[in-house]
Amino acid sequence: MKDFTYTALPARVTFGAGKLASVRDEVEAIGASRALVLCTAAQREQAEQVAELLGPSLAGIHDGAEMHVPIASARKARELASELNADCAVAIGGGSTIGLGKAIALESSIPILAIPTTYAGSEMTPVYGITEDGVKRTGKDVRVLPRAVIYDPDLTMSLPLEMSLVSGMNAIAHAAEGMYAKDGNPVMSLMAEEGIRALAQGMPLLVDAPQDKEARAQCLYGAWLCGTVLGHVGMALHHKLCHTLGGSFNLPHAETHTIVLPHALAYNSPAASEAMGRIASAIGAPDAAVGLHHMAVKLGLPTALRDLGVKEADLDRACEIALSNPYWNPRPIEAKPLRALLQRAWEGAEPQP
């Protein structure tokens, strides 16, 4: 067994159907009394439900969350929080909304209560991302880690099926890379394997019955575990590529993860055989990378970057950006195989090492 260091991040997690009703108690539990509710314009209705439950603890609602957290959007939200004298942010939604809460916390240090409605996992991490001038800048800061999280499977019932599935694949990506992280440890590997297994079993059930409450709960449970892995260990090539593609070409986050993941795993498979074996076991396939590609096809998910609007001519630029500031990776990141990886992901071809 390799040497490791395990540091647990602080987190208060409330999980269960109907737990949204406890939001005011959770705000009080983190020592706050004036909550700014954050959401996207599309989730305004859910935000208003939260606002009603908060009652006198409500400072206001801001429905300006946007994908990849543009810096102008982050500044606007920070200014509003200050004007309203908000002492916490309640972010209800997916990674974009929780990311906006993190952008506020990064400079104002007000705590965040996260209420995820997707399987993105951002709520369990001290990782933030802000996009400026077409480049997404990411970092880690414990100030942006949500102080408390409410996981209510009922809130995911209205999540469209395709978004549920790509969000689940996004969560699997966090756990998969956590398996071969430079700072990985046995505890996170156990969580990663269990999280991948829960999602791999739960997502096909949603295809047959999108309103299956137990399947929704199973997927949300898996997302919690995968998000916890993302929060505790570093990521590698896959996440670098997704941040590059998402921030530079304004691609949808979860769909990009869904497409790139099998190819990134195939790239790393020669240098991370044990991790690939555990991932394959968790999804019930002989090969991790090919198995996840086939899973995406079977679930009816996008498998080609060109279907997201990426032009073939963009691939050279994407490769250059990824190489300019690479993450640690178990296999050295080199231009020629990386460009070949991007080509296969663009075409939707089966992944290859």
Secondary structure as a PSIPRED ss2 file (coil, helix, strand):
# PSIPRED VFORMAT (PSIPRED V4.0)

   1 M C   1.000  0.000  0.000
   2 K C   1.000  0.000  0.000
   3 D C   1.000  0.000  0.000
   4 F C   1.000  0.000  0.000
   5 T C   1.000  0.000  0.000
   6 Y C   1.000  0.000  0.000
   7 T C   1.000  0.000  0.000
   8 A C   1.000  0.000  0.000
   9 L C   1.000  0.000  0.000
  10 P C   1.000  0.000  0.000
  11 A C   1.000  0.000  0.000
  12 R E   0.000  0.000  1.000
  13 V E   0.000  0.000  1.000
  14 T E   0.000  0.000  1.000
  15 F E   0.000  0.000  1.000
  16 G C   1.000  0.000  0.000
  17 A C   1.000  0.000  0.000
  18 G C   1.000  0.000  0.000
  19 K H   0.000  1.000  0.000
  20 L H   0.000  1.000  0.000
  21 A H   0.000  1.000  0.000
  22 S H   0.000  1.000  0.000
  23 V H   0.000  1.000  0.000
  24 R H   0.000  1.000  0.000
  25 D H   0.000  1.000  0.000
  26 E H   0.000  1.000  0.000
  27 V H   0.000  1.000  0.000
  28 E H   0.000  1.000  0.000
  29 A H   0.000  1.000  0.000
  30 I C   1.000  0.000  0.000
  31 G C   1.000  0.000  0.000
  32 A C   1.000  0.000  0.000
  33 S C   1.000  0.000  0.000
  34 R C   1.000  0.000  0.000
  35 A E   0.000  0.000  1.000
  36 L E   0.000  0.000  1.000
  37 V E   0.000  0.000  1.000
  38 L E   0.000  0.000  1.000
  39 C C   1.000  0.000  0.000
  40 T C   1.000  0.000  0.000
  41 A H   0.000  1.000  0.000
  42 A H   0.000  1.000  0.000
  43 Q H   0.000  1.000  0.000
  44 R H   0.000  1.000  0.000
  45 E H   0.000  1.000  0.000
  46 Q H   0.000  1.000  0.000
  47 A H   0.000  1.000  0.000
  48 E H   0.000  1.000  0.000
  49 Q H   0.000  1.000  0.000
  50 V H   0.000  1.000  0.000
  51 A H   0.000  1.000  0.000
  52 E H   0.000  1.000  0.000
  53 L H   0.000  1.000  0.000
  54 L H   0.000  1.000  0.000
  55 G H   0.000  1.000  0.000
  56 P H   0.000  1.000  0.000
  57 S H   0.000  1.000  0.000
  58 L E   0.000  0.000  1.000
  59 A E   0.000  0.000  1.000
  60 G E   0.000  0.000  1.000
  61 I E   0.000  0.000  1.000
  62 H E   0.000  0.000  1.000
  63 D C   1.000  0.000  0.000
  64 G C   1.000  0.000  0.000
  65 A C   1.000  0.000  0.000
  66 E C   1.000  0.000  0.000
  67 M C   1.000  0.000  0.000
  68 H C   1.000  0.000  0.000
  69 V C   1.000  0.000  0.000
  70 P E   0.000  0.000  1.000
  71 I H   0.000  1.000  0.000
  72 A H   0.000  1.000  0.000
  73 S H   0.000  1.000  0.000
  74 A H   0.000  1.000  0.000
  75 R H   0.000  1.000  0.000
  76 K H   0.000  1.000  0.000
  77 A H   0.000  1.000  0.000
  78 R H   0.000  1.000  0.000
  79 E H   0.000  1.000  0.000
  80 L H   0.000  1.000  0.000
  81 A H   0.000  1.000  0.000
  82 S H   0.000  1.000  0.000
  83 E H   0.000  1.000  0.000
  84 L C   1.000  0.000  0.000
  85 N C   1.000  0.000  0.000
  86 A C   1.000  0.000  0.000
  87 D C   1.000  0.000  0.000
  88 C E   0.000  0.000  1.000
  89 A E   0.000  0.000  1.000
  90 V E   0.000  0.000  1.000
  91 A E   0.000  0.000  1.000
  92 I E   0.000  0.000  1.000
  93 G E   0.000  0.000  1.000
  94 G C   1.000  0.000  0.000
  95 G H   0.000  1.000  0.000
  96 S H   0.000  1.000  0.000
  97 T H   0.000  1.000  0.000
  98 I H   0.000  1.000  0.000
  99 G H   0.000  1.000  0.000
 100 L H   0.000  1.000  0.000
 101 G H   0.000  1.000  0.000
 102 K H   0.000  1.000  0.000
 103 A H   0.000  1.000  0.000
 104 I H   0.000  1.000  0.000
 105 A H   0.000  1.000  0.000
 106 L H   0.000  1.000  0.000
 107 E H   0.000  1.000  0.000
 108 S H   0.000  1.000  0.000
 109 S C   1.000  0.000  0.000
 110 I C   1.000  0.000  0.000
 111 P C   1.000  0.000  0.000
 112 I E   0.000  0.000  1.000
 113 L E   0.000  0.000  1.000
 114 A E   0.000  0.000  1.000
 115 I E   0.000  0.000  1.000
 116 P E   0.000  0.000  1.000
 117 T C   1.000  0.000  0.000
 118 T C   1.000  0.000  0.000
 119 Y C   1.000  0.000  0.000
 120 A C   1.000  0.000  0.000
 121 G C   1.000  0.000  0.000
 122 S H   0.000  1.000  0.000
 123 E H   0.000  1.000  0.000
 124 M H   0.000  1.000  0.000
 125 T C   1.000  0.000  0.000
 126 P C   1.000  0.000  0.000
 127 V E   0.000  0.000  1.000
 128 Y E   0.000  0.000  1.000
 129 G E   0.000  0.000  1.000
 130 I E   0.000  0.000  1.000
 131 T E   0.000  0.000  1.000
 132 E E   0.000  0.000  1.000
 133 D C   1.000  0.000  0.000
 134 G C   1.000  0.000  0.000
 135 V E   0.000  0.000  1.000
 136 K E   0.000  0.000  1.000
 137 R E   0.000  0.000  1.000
 138 T E   0.000  0.000  1.000
 139 G E   0.000  0.000  1.000
 140 K E   0.000  0.000  1.000
 141 D C   1.000  0.000  0.000
 142 V H   0.000  1.000  0.000
 143 R H   0.000  1.000  0.000
 144 V H   0.000  1.000  0.000
 145 L C   1.000  0.000  0.000
 146 P C   1.000  0.000  0.000
 147 R C   1.000  0.000  0.000
 148 A E   0.000  0.000  1.000
 149 V E   0.000  0.000  1.000
 150 I E   0.000  0.000  1.000
 151 Y E   0.000  0.000  1.000
 152 D C   1.000  0.000  0.000
 153 P H   0.000  1.000  0.000
 154 D H   0.000  1.000  0.000
 155 L H   0.000  1.000  0.000
 156 T H   0.000  1.000  0.000
 157 M C   1.000  0.000  0.000
 158 S C   1.000  0.000  0.000
 159 L C   1.000  0.000  0.000
 160 P C   1.000  0.000  0.000
 161 L H   0.000  1.000  0.000
 162 E H   0.000  1.000  0.000
 163 M H   0.000  1.000  0.000
 164 S H   0.000  1.000  0.000
 165 L H   0.000  1.000  0.000
 166 V H   0.000  1.000  0.000
 167 S H   0.000  1.000  0.000
 168 G H   0.000  1.000  0.000
 169 M H   0.000  1.000  0.000
 170 N H   0.000  1.000  0.000
 171 A H   0.000  1.000  0.000
 172 I H   0.000  1.000  0.000
 173 A H   0.000  1.000  0.000
 174 H H   0.000  1.000  0.000
 175 A H   0.000  1.000  0.000
 176 A H   0.000  1.000  0.000
 177 E H   0.000  1.000  0.000
 178 G H   0.000  1.000  0.000
 179 M H   0.000  1.000  0.000
 180 Y C   1.000  0.000  0.000
 181 A C   1.000  0.000  0.000
 182 K C   1.000  0.000  0.000
 183 D C   1.000  0.000  0.000
 184 G C   1.000  0.000  0.000
 185 N C   1.000  0.000  0.000
 186 P H   0.000  1.000  0.000
 187 V H   0.000  1.000  0.000
 188 M H   0.000  1.000  0.000
 189 S H   0.000  1.000  0.000
 190 L H   0.000  1.000  0.000
 191 M H   0.000  1.000  0.000
 192 A H   0.000  1.000  0.000
 193 E H   0.000  1.000  0.000
 194 E H   0.000  1.000  0.000
 195 G H   0.000  1.000  0.000
 196 I H   0.000  1.000  0.000
 197 R H   0.000  1.000  0.000
 198 A H   0.000  1.000  0.000
 199 L H   0.000  1.000  0.000
 200 A H   0.000  1.000  0.000
 201 Q H   0.000  1.000  0.000
 202 G H   0.000  1.000  0.000
 203 M H   0.000  1.000  0.000
 204 P H   0.000  1.000  0.000
 205 L H   0.000  1.000  0.000
 206 L H   0.000  1.000  0.000
 207 V H   0.000  1.000  0.000
 208 D H   0.000  1.000  0.000
 209 A C   1.000  0.000  0.000
 210 P C   1.000  0.000  0.000
 211 Q C   1.000  0.000  0.000
 212 D C   1.000  0.000  0.000
 213 K H   0.000  1.000  0.000
 214 E H   0.000  1.000  0.000
 215 A H   0.000  1.000  0.000
 216 R H   0.000  1.000  0.000
 217 A H   0.000  1.000  0.000
 218 Q H   0.000  1.000  0.000
 219 C H   0.000  1.000  0.000
 220 L H   0.000  1.000  0.000
 221 Y H   0.000  1.000  0.000
 222 G H   0.000  1.000  0.000
 223 A H   0.000  1.000  0.000
 224 W H   0.000  1.000  0.000
 225 L H   0.000  1.000  0.000
 226 C H   0.000  1.000  0.000
 227 G H   0.000  1.000  0.000
 228 T H   0.000  1.000  0.000
 229 V H   0.000  1.000  0.000
 230 L H   0.000  1.000  0.000
 231 G H   0.000  1.000  0.000
 232 H H   0.000  1.000  0.000
 233 V C   1.000  0.000  0.000
 234 G C   1.000  0.000  0.000
 235 M C   1.000  0.000  0.000
 236 A C   1.000  0.000  0.000
 237 L H   0.000  1.000  0.000
 238 H H   0.000  1.000  0.000
 239 H H   0.000  1.000  0.000
 240 K H   0.000  1.000  0.000
 241 L H   0.000  1.000  0.000
 242 C H   0.000  1.000  0.000
 243 H H   0.000  1.000  0.000
 244 T H   0.000  1.000  0.000
 245 L H   0.000  1.000  0.000
 246 G H   0.000  1.000  0.000
 247 G H   0.000  1.000  0.000
 248 S H   0.000  1.000  0.000
 249 F H   0.000  1.000  0.000
 250 N C   1.000  0.000  0.000
 251 L C   1.000  0.000  0.000
 252 P C   1.000  0.000  0.000
 253 H H   0.000  1.000  0.000
 254 A H   0.000  1.000  0.000
 255 E H   0.000  1.000  0.000
 256 T H   0.000  1.000  0.000
 257 H H   0.000  1.000  0.000
 258 T H   0.000  1.000  0.000
 259 I H   0.000  1.000  0.000
 260 V H   0.000  1.000  0.000
 261 L H   0.000  1.000  0.000
 262 P H   0.000  1.000  0.000
 263 H H   0.000  1.000  0.000
 264 A H   0.000  1.000  0.000
 265 L H   0.000  1.000  0.000
 266 A H   0.000  1.000  0.000
 267 Y H   0.000  1.000  0.000
 268 N H   0.000  1.000  0.000
 269 S H   0.000  1.000  0.000
 270 P H   0.000  1.000  0.000
 271 A H   0.000  1.000  0.000
 272 A C   1.000  0.000  0.000
 273 S H   0.000  1.000  0.000
 274 E H   0.000  1.000  0.000
 275 A H   0.000  1.000  0.000
 276 M H   0.000  1.000  0.000
 277 G H   0.000  1.000  0.000
 278 R H   0.000  1.000  0.000
 279 I H   0.000  1.000  0.000
 280 A H   0.000  1.000  0.000
 281 S H   0.000  1.000  0.000
 282 A H   0.000  1.000  0.000
 283 I H   0.000  1.000  0.000
 284 G C   1.000  0.000  0.000
 285 A C   1.000  0.000  0.000
 286 P C   1.000  0.000  0.000
 287 D C   1.000  0.000  0.000
 288 A H   0.000  1.000  0.000
 289 A H   0.000  1.000  0.000
 290 V H   0.000  1.000  0.000
 291 G H   0.000  1.000  0.000
 292 L H   0.000  1.000  0.000
 293 H H   0.000  1.000  0.000
 294 H H   0.000  1.000  0.000
 295 M H   0.000  1.000  0.000
 296 A H   0.000  1.000  0.000
 297 V H   0.000  1.000  0.000
 298 K H   0.000  1.000  0.000
 299 L C   1.000  0.000  0.000
 300 G C   1.000  0.000  0.000
 301 L C   1.000  0.000  0.000
 302 P C   1.000  0.000  0.000
 303 T C   1.000  0.000  0.000
 304 A C   1.000  0.000  0.000
 305 L H   0.000  1.000  0.000
 306 R H   0.000  1.000  0.000
 307 D H   0.000  1.000  0.000
 308 L H   0.000  1.000  0.000
 309 G C   1.000  0.000  0.000
 310 V C   1.000  0.000  0.000
 311 K C   1.000  0.000  0.000
 312 E C   1.000  0.000  0.000
 313 A C   1.000  0.000  0.000
 314 D H   0.000  1.000  0.000
 315 L H   0.000  1.000  0.000
 316 D H   0.000  1.000  0.000
 317 R H   0.000  1.000  0.000
 318 A H   0.000  1.000  0.000
 319 C H   0.000  1.000  0.000
 320 E H   0.000  1.000  0.000
 321 I H   0.000  1.000  0.000
 322 A H   0.000  1.000  0.000
 323 L H   0.000  1.000  0.000
 324 S H   0.000  1.000  0.000
 325 N C   1.000  0.000  0.000
 326 P C   1.000  0.000  0.000
 327 Y C   1.000  0.000  0.000
 328 W C   1.000  0.000  0.000
 329 N C   1.000  0.000  0.000
 330 P C   1.000  0.000  0.000
 331 R C   1.000  0.000  0.000
 332 P C   1.000  0.000  0.000
 333 I C   1.000  0.000  0.000
 334 E C   1.000  0.000  0.000
 335 A H   0.000  1.000  0.000
 336 K H   0.000  1.000  0.000
 337 P H   0.000  1.000  0.000
 338 L H   0.000  1.000  0.000
 339 R H   0.000  1.000  0.000
 340 A H   0.000  1.000  0.000
 341 L H   0.000  1.000  0.000
 342 L H   0.000  1.000  0.000
 343 Q H   0.000  1.000  0.000
 344 R H   0.000  1.000  0.000
 345 A H   0.000  1.000  0.000
 346 W H   0.000  1.000  0.000
 347 E H   0.000  1.000  0.000
 348 G C   1.000  0.000  0.000
 349 A C   1.000  0.000  0.000
 350 E C   1.000  0.000  0.000
 351 P C   1.000  0.000  0.000
 352 Q C   1.000  0.000  0.000
 353 P C   1.000  0.000  0.000
